[in-house]
Amino acid sequence: MCGIVGYVGSNQSVEVLLGGLRRLEYRGYDSAGIAVIDPDGELHTRKRAGKLQVLVDDLEALTLANGSTGIGHTRWATHGGPNDQNAHPHLGDNGKLALIHNGIIENFAELKAELVAEHPDTVFTSETDTEVAALLVGLEYQKTGDLSKALLNVVARLHGAFTLLVLHKDQPGVVVGARRNSPLVIGLGDGENFLGSDVAAFVEHTHRAMEIGQDQVVTIRSDSVTVTDFFGEPVDAREFEIEWDASAAEKGGWSSFMAKEISEEPAAIANTLIGRIVDGAVKLPELDVLGPDILRDINRVVVVGCGTAAYSAMLGKYAIEKWAKVPVDVELSHEFRYRDPVIDRNTLVVSISQSGETMDTLMAVKYASEHGARTLSICNTQGSTIPRESDAVLYTHAGPEVAVASTKAFVAQVAAIYLFGLHLASIRGTLEPGEIADLLGELSALPAQLDVVLEEQDAIKQLAGWMTDTRSVIFLGRHAGYPIALEGALKLKEVAYIHSEGFAAGELKHGPIALIEPGQPVFVIVPSPRAKDSLHKKVVSNIQEIRARGARILAIAEQGDAAVLPFADVVIPIPLASTLFEPILAVAPLHIFAMELAAAKGLDVDQPRNLAKSVTVE
Ligand code: F6R
């Protein structure tokens, strides 16, 4: 959950590190710190509780000696509260070594006890697991005089998830990193090299990057990069080109990243479809590694994800079952592996993750592989861990998502899993080519329809402005509208801190209707009047039931849906689309509502309290 950056080169590292941390701040923002080695070989550190700006202000008030080797960290607290002492870097070898860490060292208490038993005079300045690692690497360095070896000797003793970066004043021009179950990528520059939790850390300096595998150690100097496994044996690392530009991760005049990213929802879908629809058919060469036989023979799909990604998984279930006639289960990643799920060679486990680093989902994928299932990752982040642990990957091309709340990644995930559903239907022959072409036509029309939705959001903005004192909001949906109700409720909790619940509209009478009292705002995602199985009529009945009990109805309904008008206090119209496509149009108003309401309450919509973008701990 923390953001990590490392640099060796000829630039002033303080500026490089702060630039990297600014782009990684979405990963954690309760404290930040840096360590640099100056040209005289002295080590300087500075760390402060609070957002990165607190550290930046502090460095402006009292300059830190600069140099061309450094490490930086932005923290999301796990062990020890967010204060100056617990902020990273932590020191070892009598203050000559600095270390930063992302993850959790599960056996730190045992290691600390052993350390104290061997060195009773050890002074701890923090409550963190990280400081124990820093002290241990310091002791190993005293024995070996080699930073890589020192780190190798320590990682062999660590349990849990970690990315560690370390530098030592006696080795200026060197940063060493190690990773297990936690992200780290290398940036390859000209006369300079970088390390980062993700490519955002260094994309303003270079577009060349290199993956670091599980249980590997990397040593960077200004002119070299070496990668070994945890036994010190050299390994090959795959190089890749970063596809997006540094400006893609800038706010560019928008009031927040969330506002910018909602505006990019149409492009996120369009870019995810580009090159994948040819002559009315789906082309997904990246799935060739799975082989057509495998996709034909699978008898079950399990889609795993967390939070918003799990809601796109639910839409994927509706689509895949309808189109490809394969049974699909959707599971929260963290529930999946702890309940002994029945999976085998004929199960395809599809994971959905924007970051590609969510630990719960990563562990679900590993579990699936270990138990013989095939794995496919739908992911937005190149070079991340989940795609590397999967048999195949279908990248969404939403571009970097910086706001903690996921918006454009969600619609891109839905577009990707729908493409996959149609691909599967084509391989299994469950839809005619003409039907597939029609559905692809509907999918391709979504970006333009979504543009229209985004242009007409004054009503929802006004509504948000009126509702700043609201303490509870209910969201109702049915069929494909149900995941959207869940998504609307999650976004409102997450960024506006308002208690909200999403329900399947049919479930109301089984309990939740008791929550309705006069004035209770209820968003209803109304299916199209053209939807099959009289879903529309049933939802309109639900609206009448709760309106009779005093609910304020905020309906998201198809343009021209006259049946809703008499019962709704506010109607947000969306363009005509069929049942499975309508939700993608209905979600944008809910994203805007949550964002506007949070902004009207004066909250930081990009960095909500207690959260971090990338949840790399279980
Ligand atoms: C909600 C949100 C989270 C993420 C979840 C999964 O707005 O952002 O619920 O969707 O933490 O993250 P990824 O997709 O990175 O695995």
Boltz pocket constraint, residues with backbone or C-beta under 6 A from the ligand:
constraints:
  - pocket:
      binder: B
      contacts: [[A, 305], [A, 306], [A, 307], [A, 308], [A, 309], [A, 310], [A, 352], [A, 353], [A, 354], [A, 355], [A, 356], [A, 357], [A, 358], [A, 361], [A, 404], [A, 405], [A, 406], [A, 407], [A, 490], [A, 491], [A, 494], [A, 612], [A, 613], [A, 614], [A, 615]]
      max_distance: 6.0
